[in-house]
Amino acid sequence: MDEVKIWALDGDSNVVPLASKGQTDTESLLEETLVRNPDLLIPGLRLVGRQTPTDGGPLDLLGVDEDGRLVVFELKRGTLSRDAVAQIIDYASDLDTKTDVTLAEHIAANSGVGGIEQIEDFEEWYSENTEGQSLHSLRPHTPGPDRLGG
């Protein structure tokens, strides 16, 4: 594959062709396109990090969905491998080991990169953008005994 073509949808749901790119440019082009159009990933997504450092290396994109959950994105060109799946699990696990306050500080310290909004105080930003939810809402739901029927 020598050339990759990418399209976007405008506000009227019209397909808008973007410039064709060679294969080596596709991952960075896709990342840039998604930073400019995060709704292509998840409607209502707010990106808060790009190339955010973790113990496992930099994760491509970090966002907060409409429900206030933290979402990690790793972009890969070609076939998805087990190593790529392990990589995203490592990134998410590293973020999950942080306390709510440490995670908020980490996100704020690494925001403002590559077209991502600079967030001075993530806890304040999060509260304002999630109708007052606490940072604990960033975490995935863990079913308790009452949710398991026991």
MARPA-742801 format. One record per residue (C-alpha): residue number from 1; residue in one letter; z, y, x. Coordinates in steps of 0.1 Angstrom, whole numbers, plus 5000, padded with zeros to 4 digits. Example, Ala and Ser with C-alpha at 12.3 -4.5 7.8 and 13.67 -1.06 7.14 Angstrom:
// MARPA-742801
@pos:1; code:a; zz:5078; yy:4955; xx:5123
@pos:2; code:s; zz:5071; yy:4989; xx:5137
***
This chain:
// MARPA-742801
@pos:1; code:m; zz:5000; yy:5000; xx:5000
@pos:2; code:d; zz:4988; yy:5032; xx:5017
@pos:3; code:e; zz:4995; yy:5057; xx:4990
@pos:4; code:v; zz:5021; yy:5061; xx:4963
@pos:5; code:k; zz:5017; yy:5083; xx:4933
@pos:6; code:i; zz:5047; yy:5098; xx:4913
@pos:7; code:w; zz:5047; yy:5116; xx:4880
@pos:8; code:a; zz:5074; yy:5136; xx:4862
@pos:9; code:l; zz:5078; yy:5145; xx:4825
@pos:10; code:d; zz:5080; yy:5182; xx:4817
@pos:11; code:g; zz:5101; yy:5197; xx:4789
@pos:12; code:d; zz:5074; yy:5188; xx:4763
@pos:13; code:s; zz:5072; yy:5151; xx:4774
@pos:14; code:n; zz:5039; yy:5157; xx:4792
@pos:15; code:v; zz:5032; yy:5137; xx:4823
@pos:16; code:v; zz:5029; yy:5159; xx:4853
@pos:17; code:p; zz:5014; yy:5143; xx:4885
@pos:18; code:l; zz:5032; yy:5151; xx:4917
@pos:19; code:a; zz:5015; yy:5151; xx:4951
@pos:20; code:s; zz:5005; yy:5116; xx:4964
@pos:21; code:k; zz:5024; yy:5106; xx:4995
@pos:22; code:g; zz:5020; yy:5079; xx:5022
@pos:23; code:q; zz:5044; yy:5050; xx:5021
@pos:24; code:t; zz:5067; yy:5063; xx:5048
@pos:25; code:d; zz:5074; yy:5094; xx:5028
@pos:26; code:t; zz:5081; yy:5078; xx:4995
@pos:27; code:e; zz:5119; yy:5073; xx:4998
@pos:28; code:s; zz:5125; yy:5110; xx:5008
@pos:29; code:l; zz:5100; yy:5122; xx:4981
@pos:30; code:l; zz:5117; yy:5101; xx:4955
@pos:31; code:e; zz:5151; yy:5114; xx:4965
@pos:32; code:e; zz:5139; yy:5150; xx:4964
@pos:33; code:t; zz:5123; yy:5144; xx:4930
@pos:34; code:l; zz:5155; yy:5129; xx:4916
@pos:35; code:v; zz:5176; yy:5158; xx:4929
@pos:36; code:r; zz:5153; yy:5182; xx:4911
@pos:37; code:n; zz:5152; yy:5160; xx:4880
@pos:38; code:p; zz:5184; yy:5140; xx:4877
@pos:39; code:d; zz:5176; yy:5132; xx:4840
@pos:40; code:l; zz:5150; yy:5108; xx:4853
@pos:41; code:l; zz:5179; yy:5086; xx:4864
@pos:42; code:i; zz:5203; yy:5091; xx:4835
@pos:43; code:p; zz:5201; yy:5117; xx:4807
@pos:44; code:g; zz:5228; yy:5144; xx:4813
@pos:45; code:l; zz:5235; yy:5133; xx:4849
@pos:46; code:r; zz:5250; yy:5159; xx:4872
@pos:47; code:l; zz:5244; yy:5152; xx:4909
@pos:48; code:v; zz:5274; yy:5161; xx:4931
@pos:49; code:g; zz:5263; yy:5146; xx:4964
@pos:50; code:r; zz:5233; yy:5138; xx:4985
@pos:51; code:q; zz:5236; yy:5117; xx:5016
@pos:52; code:t; zz:5273; yy:5116; xx:5011
@pos:53; code:p; zz:5292; yy:5099; xx:5040
@pos:54; code:t; zz:5311; yy:5067; xx:5033
@pos:55; code:d; zz:5326; yy:5041; xx:5057
@pos:56; code:g; zz:5294; yy:5020; xx:5051
@pos:57; code:g; zz:5270; yy:5049; xx:5059
@pos:58; code:p; zz:5255; yy:5077; xx:5038
@pos:59; code:l; zz:5248; yy:5070; xx:5002
@pos:60; code:d; zz:5217; yy:5086; xx:4988
@pos:61; code:l; zz:5229; yy:5103; xx:4956
@pos:62; code:l; zz:5262; yy:5107; xx:4939
@pos:63; code:g; zz:5265; yy:5119; xx:4903
@pos:64; code:v; zz:5287; yy:5122; xx:4873
@pos:65; code:d; zz:5273; yy:5109; xx:4840
@pos:66; code:e; zz:5278; yy:5123; xx:4805
@pos:67; code:d; zz:5310; yy:5102; xx:4801
@pos:68; code:g; zz:5325; yy:5116; xx:4832
@pos:69; code:r; zz:5320; yy:5085; xx:4853
@pos:70; code:l; zz:5311; yy:5086; xx:4890
@pos:71; code:v; zz:5276; yy:5070; xx:4896
@pos:72; code:v; zz:5263; yy:5059; xx:4930
@pos:73; code:f; zz:5225; yy:5057; xx:4937
@pos:74; code:e; zz:5209; yy:5040; xx:4967
@pos:75; code:l; zz:5171; yy:5044; xx:4968
@pos:76; code:k; zz:5150; yy:5016; xx:4985
@pos:77; code:r; zz:5113; yy:5013; xx:4990
@pos:78; code:g; zz:5098; yy:4979; xx:4983
@pos:79; code:t; zz:5116; yy:4947; xx:4972
@pos:80; code:l; zz:5153; yy:4949; xx:4965
@pos:81; code:s; zz:5172; yy:4927; xx:4989
@pos:82; code:r; zz:5207; yy:4912; xx:4990
@pos:83; code:d; zz:5215; yy:4935; xx:5019
@pos:84; code:a; zz:5206; yy:4965; xx:4997
@pos:85; code:v; zz:5229; yy:4953; xx:4969
@pos:86; code:a; zz:5257; yy:4947; xx:4994
@pos:87; code:q; zz:5251; yy:4982; xx:5008
@pos:88; code:i; zz:5256; yy:4999; xx:4974
@pos:89; code:i; zz:5287; yy:4977; xx:4967
@pos:90; code:d; zz:5301; yy:4988; xx:5001
@pos:91; code:y; zz:5295; yy:5025; xx:4993
@pos:92; code:a; zz:5311; yy:5022; xx:4958
@pos:93; code:s; zz:5340; yy:5002; xx:4972
@pos:94; code:d; zz:5347; yy:5029; xx:4999
@pos:95; code:l; zz:5348; yy:5056; xx:4972
@pos:96; code:d; zz:5370; yy:5034; xx:4950
@pos:97; code:t; zz:5397; yy:5030; xx:4977
@pos:98; code:k; zz:5403; yy:5067; xx:4977
@pos:99; code:t; zz:5430; yy:5083; xx:4955
@pos:100; code:d; zz:5417; yy:5106; xx:4928
@pos:101; code:v; zz:5427; yy:5137; xx:4948
@pos:102; code:t; zz:5412; yy:5124; xx:4980
@pos:103; code:l; zz:5380; yy:5115; xx:4962
@pos:104; code:a; zz:5378; yy:5150; xx:4947
@pos:105; code:e; zz:5383; yy:5165; xx:4981
@pos:106; code:h; zz:5357; yy:5142; xx:4996
@pos:107; code:i; zz:5331; yy:5151; xx:4970
@pos:108; code:a; zz:5338; yy:5189; xx:4973
@pos:109; code:a; zz:5336; yy:5187; xx:5011
@pos:110; code:n; zz:5303; yy:5170; xx:5010
@pos:111; code:s; zz:5286; yy:5189; xx:4982
@pos:112; code:g; zz:5261; yy:5217; xx:4987
@pos:113; code:v; zz:5237; yy:5195; xx:5007
@pos:114; code:g; zz:5200; yy:5192; xx:5001
@pos:115; code:g; zz:5197; yy:5210; xx:4968
@pos:116; code:i; zz:5231; yy:5198; xx:4954
@pos:117; code:e; zz:5254; yy:5225; xx:4940
@pos:118; code:q; zz:5282; yy:5236; xx:4963
@pos:119; code:i; zz:5315; yy:5226; xx:4946
@pos:120; code:e; zz:5346; yy:5244; xx:4960
@pos:121; code:d; zz:5371; yy:5227; xx:4938
@pos:122; code:f; zz:5359; yy:5194; xx:4924
@pos:123; code:e; zz:5389; yy:5188; xx:4902
@pos:124; code:e; zz:5383; yy:5222; xx:4885
@pos:125; code:w; zz:5346; yy:5216; xx:4883
@pos:126; code:y; zz:5352; yy:5181; xx:4868
@pos:127; code:s; zz:5376; yy:5194; xx:4842
@pos:128; code:e; zz:5351; yy:5222; xx:4832
@pos:129; code:n; zz:5321; yy:5198; xx:4830
@pos:130; code:t; zz:5339; yy:5170; xx:4811
@pos:131; code:e; zz:5358; yy:5188; xx:4784
@pos:132; code:g; zz:5391; yy:5187; xx:4803
@pos:133; code:q; zz:5391; yy:5150; xx:4814
@pos:134; code:s; zz:5414; yy:5141; xx:4843
@pos:135; code:l; zz:5400; yy:5128; xx:4876
@pos:136; code:h; zz:5411; yy:5093; xx:4866
@pos:137; code:s; zz:5382; yy:5093; xx:4842
@pos:138; code:l; zz:5358; yy:5091; xx:4872
@pos:139; code:r; zz:5368; yy:5054; xx:4875
@pos:140; code:p; zz:5352; yy:5026; xx:4857
@pos:141; code:h; zz:5370; yy:5013; xx:4826
@pos:142; code:t; zz:5392; yy:4983; xx:4834
@pos:143; code:p; zz:5399; yy:4962; xx:4803
@pos:144; code:g; zz:5436; yy:4958; xx:4797
@pos:145; code:p; zz:5452; yy:4929; xx:4779
@pos:146; code:d; zz:5448; yy:4946; xx:4746
@pos:147; code:r; zz:5410; yy:4948; xx:4751
@pos:148; code:l; zz:5407; yy:4912; xx:4760
@pos:149; code:g; zz:5424; yy:4901; xx:4729
@pos:150; code:g; zz:5456; yy:4891; xx:4746
***
